[in-house]
């Protein structure tokens, strides 16, 4: 066997292994799998992606610090989720356009929820 045929065979074999590697394209942002906790619209991450996720995170922090009980935090989270779902349903039923009266009603309910949370935290804030 000549040296020329050995080199040609080696070159062909290396190309057979290298072509599939070169044929792969670099993953783009659309084709790359999403990271855990990454939201579709770029919101949230660890906060779950919805508007009340940040509040849930803060409530968990208050529980960890001993300023709220887990039952209180779970109640506030459930109320916030319910309010959020009702807002989404109202928006979906009116094709994304909610009238001012409905928006004001939801704003007032959200403000009342925040006041309830502040009231629950108030006794622990005075002692500090």
N, C-alpha and C positions, 0 to 999 in steps of 0.2 A: 504494500500500500504506500502510496507516495505522500509526501508531506502536504502537497497541495490538496489532495482529497480529504485528508484529516482536518486541515484548517477549514475547508469548505463545509464539512459535516458539523464541525463545532460551531461555525458561524450560523448555520441554519438552525441548529438546536437552540442556540441562545436566542435567536429571533423568535422561535416558537414560544419560548417562555416569556420573552419580554413584550411581545405584541399585546397580550391581554392587559398587562400593567399599563402600557402607554395608551391603550384604548379607553381606559377608565377616565371619566371626567371628574373634575374636582366638584365636591358637593356644593351646591348653591344654597342660599338661604331658604329657597322654596322647597328644595328637595331634601335638605338636611332634616333629620328628625329633631323635633322640639325638645328642649331641655325640660326636665321635670319641673313643674310649677310655672312654666312659661305660658302666659295667656295669649289668646289669639290676637288681641288688639294691642298687645304690648303693656297691658296694665297688670298690676298685681304681683305676679311672682308668688311669693309666699303668702300674699294676702288673698288669694283665691280669685282675683280678677274682677270681683264686683265691688261696688262702691262701699259696701259695709265691711269689706274684708279688713281694712285698716282699723276700723273700730273693734272688730273681733280680736285682732292682734293686741290692741291696747287693753282690752278686757282681760285677755289671757295674762298679760303682764301684770295687771292689777291683782289678779288671783295669785300669781306667783309671789308678789310682794306681800300678800296677806291683807290687802285693803278691801277685797271683795271675796265672797264665798263663791265656790264653783256653781252652786245653784242660782245665785243672783246673776252671775255672768251668763249662764246658759239661758236664763229667762230673757235677758237683754238681747242676746244673740238671736233667739227665736223670734222675738218681736221685731228686730231689725230685718231678719230674713223675710218675715211675713210682709212687712212694709215694702221691702224691695220687690218682692214678687207681685204685690198689688200694683206697684208703680209700673212694672213691666207689663202686666196684663192690661192696665189702663192705656198704656202707650200702644200696645199691639192692637187693642180693639178700635183705636181711633187712627190707625195707619201712621203712627209715629208722631202725630200732632195732638198734644194734650192742651185743653183750654186753660185759661188763666185761673179759673176758679178751682179746677182739679189740682193744678200745680200748687196753688196756695194752700189747699187742704193737705196735700202730702208734705209740704214744707212745714206746716204747723205740727203735723204728727211727728215729723223727724225732730223738730225742735223740742217737742214734749218728751220724746225718748231721751234726748241728750240731757234734758233737765232731770229726768228720773235717774239717770246714771250719775249726774253731779250730786243729786241729793243722797244717793246711796254712798257716795265717796266722801261726802261732807263730814260725817262724824270722825273719820280717820284723819282728815286733813286738819281739823281743829286741834287734835291731840299732838300733832307733830310740831 
